[in-house]
Amino acid sequence: MSLSSHIEELKKKHLALSEQVERAQRAPGSSTLEIAELKKQKLKIKEEIERLSVSA
């Protein structure tokens, strides 16, 4: 897998997590712990995208 395609896959995962966070925040039964975990995963992916983009 090339670096650019890897970055694109990470961007897709980041977008999917963004949508999950939005749904969880709107859902009445969502726990703040679950939302925080999703946001943490989203941040890790964003940091990885930035790290790979700089080295590209």
C-alpha positions in Angstrom: 0.0 0.0 0.0 1.4 3.4 -1.0 1.7 6.2 1.6 -0.9 8.3 -0.1 -3.5 5.4 -0.2 -2.7 4.7 3.5 -3.4 8.4 4.3 -6.7 8.2 2.3 -7.8 5.2 4.3 -7.0 7.0 7.5 -9.0 10.0 6.4 -12.0 7.7 5.7 -11.7 6.2 9.1 -11.5 9.7 10.6 -14.7 10.7 8.8 -16.5 7.6 9.9 -15.5 8.2 13.5 -16.7 11.8 13.2 -20.1 10.5 12.1 -20.2 8.1 15.0 -19.4 10.8 17.4 -22.2 13.0 16.0 -24.7 10.1 16.2 -23.6 9.2 19.8 -23.9 12.9 20.9 -27.5 13.0 19.5 -28.6 9.7 21.0 -30.2 10.0 24.4 -28.7 6.9 25.9 -25.1 7.4 24.9 -22.5 7.5 27.6 -20.0 10.3 27.9 -17.3 7.6 28.3 -18.2 6.1 24.9 -18.2 9.5 23.2 -14.8 10.3 24.8 -13.3 7.0 23.6 -14.5 7.7 20.0 -13.0 11.2 20.2 -9.7 9.7 21.4 -9.6 7.3 18.5 -10.4 10.1 16.1 -7.6 12.3 17.5 -5.1 9.4 17.2 -6.0 8.9 13.6 -5.7 12.7 12.9 -2.3 12.8 14.5 -1.2 9.8 12.4 -2.5 11.5 9.2 -0.5 14.7 10.1 2.6 12.7 10.9 2.5 10.8 7.6 1.7 13.9 5.7 4.8 15.7 7.0 7.1 12.7 6.2 5.6 12.4 2.7 
